[in-house]
Amino acid sequence: MKRVTSAVVGIGEVPSGKFPDRSELDAALTVCREAILDAGLGPRDIDVVLPVGALASSHWNVDLVFSRLTEELGMLRSAKMNCQVMAGGATSSSALAVADALIASGQARRVLVVHSDAVGSLPKQRGIDLFATTGVSEEWEAPYGHNMNAVGALATARYMHETGTTEEELASVCVSLRKWAALNPNAMYRTPLTIEEVLGSKMIATPLRSRHCNMLADGAAAFVVAPAKDAPSLTKTPVYVRGHGSLVTHYSMSQDTDLARLGFVEAGRAAYAESGLGAGDIQLAAIYDAYPVWPLIALDGLGLCAGERAGAFVAAGETSPGGSLPMTTNGGMLSMGHTGVGGGIAVLVEGVRQLMGKAGPRQVENLVNAVETASGGTWMDSHVTVLSREAA
């Protein structure tokens, strides 16, 4: 078990959806100010800014790299470093791990991580082109029609084959996430969803139908990380980074040797060992989704279903409001919206929000420990982070 060195002390977020009149800069400044104020700090208390990658506009992304936010927030000649962190959907866990390491090494005291993007407002074809072949090998996969929906479909088909998961159980993941989104004013989709609606929707890539697939959205979120020893003086509700584990398993999906498990078993084992906690100590799962099979793979790999198959566990309502293991309580990318790299940031921020007791009508009571997962590209890596209200 490692010594806990950092804690998340502030968060900020704006609604996800299609907001063509809301600029990426406006959204970024809003969430940065919210997170900094939530941490009881001012902008000049921040010494490192980690803006994560934006996909819709290369100009905006270059502005992030070139310290636009430090100027806009009044941090010039007080911030020591502005450095972009980018690992696709895994950026949430990766940025938190980088912030934790900077603090542990003494290179930083207050780190601001921020994401803002407008992929939902892209013209339809540009959005399709952006995501259709991202992470797909141009030499060995793209010529045969492989695309991001096919990536999700291949893993889903393999997982269903190996575990006996049914179509109804797969659809229940979408329904569970929608129930949480209905309680989230920042979510893109809040209307009720049924298993029948999921299974009756258009086939996209067998066995995935349109309601199994995420929708692109504009969004922004931010969080502030500080030394664990300082955290109680900044906020009454610090969330400590107890442990982290990760494993890279492939670049091309066709080269992964175990699509039904990826790297979550190994990453989870490392995170639990570092945190001194185990699956039985976890009361909330902030699980990266995008397609319904990914939460099922993570639930299995982390041992969170008490010996039950993950599909049956979700179908029984255990991850929905009132269930034994609330999961991805913001609604995830399947209901809150896929904001590009920020989909994982939103899942992490929601896990922190729940542990801080700031989740409003969807607040889960008596939370102490949570687990967060992330994966980037064509689910090239598996990240697991254990978060807690307790430092040890």
C-alpha positions in Angstrom: 0.0 0.0 0.0 1.5 3.3 -1.0 1.4 6.5 1.0 -1.5 8.7 -0.2 0.0 11.9 -1.6 -2.9 13.8 -3.3 -6.6 14.5 -3.3 -9.1 16.1 -5.6 -10.4 19.2 -3.9 -12.6 20.9 -6.5 -14.7 20.2 -9.5 -16.6 22.0 -12.3 -18.8 21.1 -15.1 -21.2 22.5 -17.7 -24.2 20.7 -19.4 -23.4 18.3 -22.3 -25.3 18.5 -25.5 -25.4 20.6 -28.7 -24.5 24.2 -27.9 -23.4 25.9 -31.1 -23.4 29.3 -29.5 -21.3 28.3 -26.5 -17.6 28.5 -27.4 -15.0 26.1 -26.1 -13.2 29.0 -24.4 -16.4 30.1 -22.6 -17.1 26.6 -21.4 -13.5 26.0 -20.3 -13.4 29.3 -18.3 -16.7 28.4 -16.6 -15.6 25.0 -15.4 -12.1 26.2 -14.4 -13.6 29.0 -12.2 -16.1 26.5 -10.7 -13.4 24.0 -9.9 -11.0 26.6 -8.4 -13.7 28.2 -6.3 -15.0 24.8 -5.2 -11.4 24.1 -3.9 -11.5 27.3 -1.9 -8.7 28.8 -4.1 -8.0 31.6 -6.5 -6.6 31.3 -10.0 -3.1 32.4 -8.8 -3.0 29.5 -6.3 -2.8 27.1 -9.3 0.8 26.4 -10.3 0.3 23.7 -13.0 -2.4 23.6 -15.7 -3.0 20.3 -17.5 -5.4 21.0 -20.4 -6.4 17.8 -22.0 -6.7 17.2 -25.8 -9.6 18.7 -27.8 -10.7 17.1 -31.1 -13.2 19.4 -32.8 -10.9 22.3 -33.5 -7.1 22.1 -34.0 -6.9 25.9 -33.4 -8.6 25.6 -30.0 -6.4 22.7 -29.1 -3.2 24.7 -30.0 -4.6 27.5 -27.8 -4.8 25.0 -24.9 -1.3 23.9 -25.5 0.0 27.4 -25.8 -1.3 28.6 -22.4 -4.5 30.5 -23.5 -6.3 29.5 -20.3 -3.5 30.8 -18.0 -3.8 34.2 -19.6 -7.6 34.2 -19.6 -7.7 33.2 -15.9 -5.1 35.7 -14.8 -2.4 33.1 -14.0 0.5 34.7 -16.0 3.7 34.8 -14.0 2.2 32.7 -11.2 1.6 29.4 -13.0 4.8 27.4 -13.5 3.7 25.0 -16.2 1.0 24.5 -18.8 1.3 21.1 -20.4 -1.2 19.0 -22.4 -2.0 15.5 -21.4 -3.7 13.3 -24.0 -4.6 9.6 -24.0 -8.0 9.7 -25.6 -10.7 8.3 -23.4 -8.0 7.3 -20.9 -7.0 10.9 -20.3 -9.1 11.2 -17.1 -7.1 8.5 -15.3 -3.8 9.5 -17.0 -4.1 13.2 -16.1 -5.0 12.3 -12.5 -1.9 10.0 -12.3 0.3 12.8 -13.8 -1.1 15.3 -11.3 -0.5 12.9 -8.4 3.1 12.3 -9.5 3.8 16.0 -9.9 2.6 16.6 -6.3 4.3 13.5 -4.9 7.6 14.7 -6.4 7.2 18.2 -5.1 7.0 19.7 -8.6 3.5 21.1 -8.1 1.2 22.0 -5.2 -2.1 22.9 -7.0 -2.9 21.2 -10.3 -5.8 22.2 -12.6 -7.0 19.6 -15.1 -9.5 20.9 -17.7 -11.3 19.6 -20.8 -13.5 21.6 -23.2 -14.6 20.5 -26.6 -17.5 20.9 -29.1 -17.6 17.7 -31.0 -21.4 17.7 -30.8 -21.6 20.8 -32.9 -19.5 19.5 -35.7 -21.2 19.1 -39.1 -22.5 15.6 -39.2 -20.0 14.2 -41.7 -17.1 15.8 -40.0 -18.1 14.1 -36.7 -18.4 10.8 -38.5 -15.1 11.2 -40.2 -13.4 12.2 -37.0 -14.4 9.1 -35.0 -15.1 6.5 -37.6 -11.5 5.3 -38.1 -9.7 6.8 -35.0 -7.3 4.2 -33.8 -8.0 1.9 -36.7 -5.0 0.7 -38.6 -4.9 2.3 -42.0 -2.8 -0.6 -43.4 -4.5 -3.7 -41.9 -8.0 -2.7 -40.8 -9.4 0.3 -42.5 -9.3 -1.2 -46.0 -11.7 -3.9 -44.9 -14.3 -1.4 -43.5 -13.3 -1.6 -39.9 -14.5 1.4 -37.9 -15.2 2.5 -34.3 -18.7 0.9 -34.2 -17.1 -2.3 -35.5 -14.6 -2.1 -32.7 -17.4 -2.1 -30.1 -19.3 -4.8 -32.0 -16.3 -7.2 -32.1 -15.7 -6.9 -28.4 -19.4 -7.2 -27.7 -19.8 -10.3 -29.8 -16.8 -12.0 -28.2 -17.9 -11.0 -24.7 -21.4 -12.3 -25.2 -20.0 -15.6 -26.6 -17.7 -16.2 -23.7 -20.0 -15.2 -20.9 -23.5 -16.1 -22.1 -24.6 -12.5 -21.8 -28.0 -12.0 -23.6 -29.2 -9.1 -25.8 -31.6 -8.1 -23.0 -28.7 -7.9 -20.5 -26.6 -5.9 -22.8 -29.5 -3.5 -23.3 -30.0 -3.2 -19.6 -26.7 -1.3 -19.4 -28.2 1.5 -21.5 -31.3 1.5 -19.5 -29.4 1.7 -16.2 -27.4 4.6 -17.4 -30.5 6.4 -18.7 -32.1 6.1 -15.2 -29.1 8.0 -13.7 -29.1 10.6 -16.5 -32.7 11.3 -15.8 -31.5 12.6 -12.4 -28.7 14.7 -14.0 -29.5 18.2 -15.2 -26.2 18.2 -17.1 -27.1 15.1 -19.2 -27.9 15.2 -22.9 -30.6 12.5 -22.8 -32.9 12.4 -19.8 -36.1 10.8 -21.2 -36.9 7.2 -20.1 -35.5 4.3 -22.1 -36.7 0.7 -22.1 -35.0 -2.5 -23.1 -37.6 -2.9 -25.9 -36.7 0.5 -27.3 -33.0 -0.5 -27.3 -33.6 -3.9 -29.0 -36.0 -2.3 -31.5 -33.6 0.3 -32.7 -31.7 0.2 -36.0 -28.9 -2.4 -36.4 -25.6 -0.6 -36.7 -22.9 -3.2 -36.4 -24.1 -6.7 -35.2 -24.9 -7.0 -32.4 -25.0 -3.3 -31.7 -28.0 -1.2 -32.5 -28.3 2.6 -32.6 -29.4 2.8 -28.9 -26.3 0.9 -27.9 -24.1 3.6 -29.4 -23.0 6.9 -27.9 -23.8 10.3 -29.3 -21.3 13.1 -29.7 -21.8 16.2 -27.5 -20.3 19.5 -26.6 -19.1 19.6 -23.0 -16.5 20.7 -20.5 -15.3 19.7 -17.0 -12.4 20.4 -14.7 -10.9 19.3 -11.4 -8.2 20.5 -9.0 -5.7 18.2 -7.3 -3.7 19.2 -4.2 -1.4 17.5 -1.7 -3.3 15.2 0.7 -1.8 17.0 3.7 -3.3 20.3 2.5 -6.7 19.0 1.4 -8.6 19.2 4.7 -7.7 22.9 5.0 -9.1 23.6 1.5 -12.4 21.6 1.5 -14.5 19.7 4.0 -14.9 16.9 1.4 -11.5 16.0 -0.1 -11.4 12.9 -2.3 -8.1 11.0 -1.9 -6.3 9.2 -4.7 -5.7 5.9 -3.0 -4.4 3.7 -5.8 -3.9 3.4 -9.5 -3.2 0.5 -12.0 -3.0 0.4 -15.8 -2.0 -1.8 -18.7 -1.7 -1.2 -22.4 -3.0 -4.2 -24.4 -3.0 -3.1 -28.0 -3.1 -0.4 -30.7 -5.1 -2.3 -33.3 -8.1 -4.1 -32.0 -7.3 -7.1 -34.2 -4.1 -7.5 -32.2 -5.7 -7.9 -28.7 -5.6 -11.5 -27.6 -8.4 -11.2 -25.1 -11.2 -8.9 -26.2 -13.6 -10.2 -23.4 -11.2 -9.0 -20.6 -8.8 -6.4 -22.0 -6.4 -5.3 -19.1 -8.9 -4.7 -16.3 -8.0 -7.8 -14.2 -4.3 -6.7 -14.0 -5.0 -3.0 -13.7 -7.6 -3.7 -11.0 -5.2 -5.9 -9.1 -2.5 -3.2 -9.0 -5.0 -0.5 -8.0 -6.4 -2.5 -5.2 -2.9 -3.5 -3.9 -1.7 0.1 -4.0 -4.9 1.4 -2.2 -5.0 -1.3 0.5 -8.7 -1.8 -0.5 -10.5 -4.6 -2.3 -13.6 -5.2 -4.4 -15.7 -5.6 -1.2 -14.8 -2.1 0.0 -16.1 -0.4 -3.2 -19.6 1.3 -2.9 -19.6 3.2 -6.2 -18.3 2.3 -9.7 -17.5 5.2 -12.1 -17.1 3.1 -15.2 -16.1 4.4 -18.6 -18.7 3.3 -21.2 -19.3 4.6 -24.8 -20.7 1.1 -25.6 -22.5 -1.1 -23.1 -20.0 -3.9 -23.2 -17.2 -1.9 -21.7 -18.8 -1.5 -18.3 -19.6 -5.2 -18.2 -15.9 -6.1 -19.0 -14.8 -3.7 -16.2 -17.3 -5.0 -13.6 -16.1 -8.5 -14.3 -12.4 -7.6 -14.2 -12.7 -5.7 -11.0 -14.7 -8.4 -9.2 -17.6 -6.1 -8.4 -20.5 -8.4 -9.0 -20.1 -10.7 -6.0 -19.7 -13.8 -8.2 -22.6 -13.0 -10.6 -22.2 -12.5 -14.3 -22.0 -8.7 -14.9 -24.9 -8.8 -17.5 -27.2 -10.5 -15.0 -26.0 -8.2 -12.2 -26.9 -5.1 -14.2 -30.2 -6.5 -15.5 -31.3 -7.2 -11.9 -31.0 -3.5 -11.3 -28.0 -3.6 -9.1 -26.2 -0.7 -10.9 -29.4 1.5 -11.2 -30.7 4.0 -8.6 -31.4 2.1 -5.4 -29.1 -0.9 -6.4 -26.3 -2.4 -4.4 -23.5 -0.9 -6.7 -24.5 2.4 -8.3 -22.6 2.7 -11.6 -21.7 5.8 -13.7 -24.3 7.9 -12.0 -24.0 10.9 -14.5 -25.4 8.6 -17.2 -22.1 8.0 -19.0 -21.4 8.6 -22.6 -24.5 6.6 -23.6 -26.8 9.2 -22.0 -24.9 12.2 -20.8 -23.2 12.4 -24.2 -19.7 11.6 -25.6 -17.7 14.8 -25.4 -14.6 13.3 -27.0 -11.7 13.0 -24.6 -14.0 14.6 -22.0 -16.3 11.6 -21.7 -13.9 10.0 -19.3 -13.3 13.3 -17.5 -17.0 13.6 -16.9 -17.1 10.1 -15.4 -14.2 10.9 -13.1 -15.7 14.2 -12.0 -19.0 12.4 -11.3 -17.3 9.9 -9.1 -15.6 12.7 -7.1 -18.9 14.6 -6.9 -20.6 11.6 -5.4 -17.8 11.1 -2.8 -18.0 14.8 -2.0 -21.7 14.5 -1.4 -22.6 17.1 -4.0 -24.6 15.0 -6.5 -28.0 16.4 -5.6 -31.1 14.2 -6.4 -28.8 11.3 -7.5 -26.6 11.4 -4.4 -25.7 7.9 -3.1 -25.7 7.9 0.7 -22.9 6.7 3.0 -20.2 6.6 0.3 -16.6 6.1 1.4 -14.8 4.3 -1.5 -15.2 4.4 -5.2 -13.5 2.9 -8.3 -13.0 4.8 -11.6 -12.0 3.2 -14.9 -11.0 4.6 -18.3 -9.8 3.4 -21.6 -8.6 5.2 -24.7 -8.5 4.8 -28.5 -9.8 1.4 -29.5 -9.8 0.5 -25.8 -6.0 0.2 -26.1 -5.4 0.5 -22.4 -7.2 -0.3 -19.1 -6.9 2.2 -16.2 -8.3 1.7 -12.7 -8.2 4.3 -9.9 -9.4 3.8 -6.3 -10.8 7.0 -4.8 -11.8 7.5 -1.1 -13.0 10.0 1.4 -10.4 8.5 3.8 -6.7 9.1 3.4 -5.8 5.7 4.9 
